[in-house]
Amino acid sequence: MTDHVTIGRFLTSAYWTESEKWIIKWQFRLLSDFQTALADAIKRADEDNLGRLRLGFPMQVDGFLQWHAGDLGCRLREAGLDI
């Protein structure tokens, strides 16, 4: 189980991008209500709407696409995050 100290280490590290940090916050339910709703919208969007969401929220959409592709989850687990 990942504790808050471990999560904090990832969120303050210069190694992880803001997109990757956003995904960590999403996975550990640390996003604001708006950001949580945005994550839900991104998760449900078809290709056209995902493109529209990317116009306003490129960092979040990029993070989600990295997560969805599977490589981000693998990298985070390899780095020691229980995700």
N, C-alpha and C positions, 0 to 999 in steps of 0.2 A: 504494500500500500504506500502510495506517495504522500508525504507530509507537506505542510505549507512551506517549510524551510527548503525542501527540494524544489518545489514549484517556484519559489522565490528566486532560487539560484538560476533557473532557466529564464525567468522573466527579466532578470537584471543582467544577464550575460550578453556581451557584444557578439557572441558567436551566432545567436539566433536572430533571424530577421523579425521585423514587426509583424509580418504576415504569420510567421511561425508562432510568435508569442500570442497572437490573437487566437490561433487555434488551440493553444494550451489553455488559455483562459476559457474558451468555449467548452472544451472537454471537461474542465474542472468546475464549470458553472460559476465563473468569476466575472462574467460580462454583465454590463448594465442591462436593464430591461430592453432598451432600444437595440443594443447590440445583439442580445439574445433573439429578438424578433428578426433582426437582419440576418442572423445565421440561419434561422428557420426559413426565411424567404430564399436565401441563397441555396439552401439544401433542396428546396422544392421547385426551384426555377427550371424551366425548360431552357434550351440553348439560346433562344431569342431573348428571353427575359434575363437570363444570366448575363448576356452581353449588355443589356441596359443597366443592370445592377453594377456591372463592372465600371461603367462610366462614372458613377457617383462614389463607388466603394471599391476601387481597384485592389487595395491591400487585402481586404477581407475576401474578395472573390479569388484572388491569387492564392491566399492561404488555404481556402477551402479546396481549390483544385489540386493543390499539392497533397492535401490530406486525402482527398477522394481517390487520387491516383495510387495511394498506398505507400509512397516512398517516405513521406513525412512521418507517418506513424512509426515506421520501421526505424528511421533515424532517431526519433525521440526515445524509443524503447532501447535502442543500442546505447544511447547516451545515459540511460539509467532512469528515465521517467516511466513510471508504471501507468501507461496510458493504453 
